[in-house]
């Protein structure tokens, strides 16, 4: 990613054993494009669901998100930790 110009590396002034990694403006633009593309796709997908089912879907997504947070907090073996 560094060679592709997507990240910048800086020494950590408080501890030289660590680097501070940040996204470049180019990477931020790519990320914004990916997010926009995904949001448009999910919007089109949601539009195919009957309107009377939208509330059920949104409630279910909230329940799944809560379950994922609980698992991420309590299970150190998961790959998707915050």
C-alpha positions in Angstrom: 0.0 0.0 0.0 2.9 2.3 0.7 4.4 1.7 -2.8 1.0 2.4 -4.3 0.8 5.7 -2.6 -2.2 4.8 -0.4 -0.6 5.1 3.0 1.9 7.4 4.7 4.3 6.2 7.4 5.7 8.4 10.1 7.8 7.6 13.1 6.0 7.8 16.4 7.9 10.5 18.3 6.9 8.9 21.6 8.2 5.4 20.7 10.4 4.8 17.7 9.5 1.1 17.7 6.1 2.1 16.3 5.0 3.8 13.1 2.0 6.0 12.6 0.2 4.9 9.5 -2.4 7.2 7.8 -4.3 7.1 4.6 -3.3 9.4 1.8 -5.8 11.7 0.0 -5.7 9.2 -2.9 -6.7 6.3 -0.6 -9.5 8.5 1.0 -10.9 9.1 -2.5 -10.8 5.4 -3.3 -12.5 4.6 0.0 -15.2 7.2 -0.6 -15.9 5.7 -4.0 -16.1 2.2 -2.6 -18.5 3.3 0.1 -20.7 5.2 -2.4 -20.8 2.2 -4.7 -21.7 -0.2 -1.8 -24.4 2.2 -0.5 -26.0 2.5 -4.0 -26.0 -1.3 -4.3 -27.6 -1.8 -0.9 -30.1 0.9 -1.7 -31.1 -0.9 -4.9 -31.3 -4.2 -3.0 -33.5 -2.7 -0.3 -35.8 -1.3 -3.1 -36.5 -4.8 -4.2 -38.0 -5.7 -0.8 -41.7 -4.9 -0.3 -42.2 -1.7 1.7 -44.2 -3.5 4.3 -41.1 -5.6 5.1 -38.7 -2.7 5.5 -39.2 -2.2 9.3 -38.7 -6.0 9.9 -35.4 -5.9 7.9 -34.1 -2.8 9.7 -35.0 -4.3 13.1 -33.2 -7.6 12.1 -30.1 -5.7 11.0 -30.0 -3.9 14.4 -30.3 -7.3 16.2 -27.5 -8.8 14.1 -25.2 -5.7 14.6 -25.8 -6.0 18.4 -25.0 -9.7 18.4 -21.8 -9.0 16.4 -20.7 -6.4 18.9 -21.2 -8.8 21.8 -19.3 -11.6 20.1 -16.5 -9.2 19.2 -16.2 -8.0 22.7 -16.3 -11.4 24.4 -14.5 -13.7 22.0 -10.8 -13.1 21.5 -10.6 -15.7 18.7 -12.6 -13.6 16.2 -10.9 -12.1 13.2 -13.0 -8.9 13.2 -11.9 -7.2 16.4 -12.1 -3.5 16.9 
